[in-house]
Amino acid sequence: MKVSDAGPIAAYKTILRDCLDRRPAGMRARIAVALGKHKSFVSQLSNPIYPMPVPARHIATIFDICHFSREERRAFLKAYERAHPGAVSEPGEEGEKASRRKTISLEIPELSDPRKQRALESLLRELGERIGKLLDSEIP
């Protein structure tokens, strides 16, 4: 089956899959950690057979971790725009401030309750987002 026959979501997922296949082993696991998801979630995101779309909020993180080239970014975003018109805009050559991401590692205690563990991790991600937005905004 050709990518063009598979549908608009499959088109950009094929680009993502091909890019991941050219990267070192462990890339899907790194994306999963950065997104706060399981590796199986990333496998579904990058598999053209699954119709589940890649959420627009995850694109900048994926680009950053996978070190997409300009050409790969353009091809992916062009296909993504065909699948989801207006959902995401292409960052400028240097990248827009809002789409730039930095991944850091933080050592936290491992809790015995998986739900509490996910809640803690989600809270820390949200805290980082909110602090970043606060510091990036113009404070009078």
Residue pairs with C-beta under 8 A, 6 or more apart in sequence:
3 10
3 11
3 14
3 48
4 11
6 14
6 48
7 51
7 83
8 79
8 82
8 83
9 48
9 51
9 52
9 53
9 83
10 48
10 49
10 51
11 48
11 79
11 82
11 83
12 54
12 76
12 79
12 80
12 83
13 45
13 46
13 47
13 48
13 50
13 54
14 48
15 72
15 75
15 76
15 79
16 45
16 46
16 54
16 62
16 76
17 46
17 47
17 48
19 66
19 68
19 72
19 76
20 27
20 28
20 46
20 66
23 66
23 67
27 65
27 66
28 39
28 42
28 43
28 46
29 39
29 42
30 65
31 42
31 61
31 62
31 65
31 66
32 38
32 39
32 41
32 42
34 61
34 65
34 101
34 103
35 41
35 42
35 58
35 61
36 118
36 121
36 122
36 125
44 50
44 52
45 52
45 54
45 58
53 83
53 84
54 62
54 80
56 80
56 84
56 87
56 88
59 76
59 77
59 80
59 88
60 91
60 99
60 100
60 101
61 101
61 103
62 68
63 73
63 76
64 100
64 101
64 102
64 103
65 103
68 76
70 93
73 90
73 91
74 90
77 88
77 90
80 87
80 88
81 87
81 88
91 99
97 136
106 124
108 120
108 121
108 124
110 117
111 117
111 120
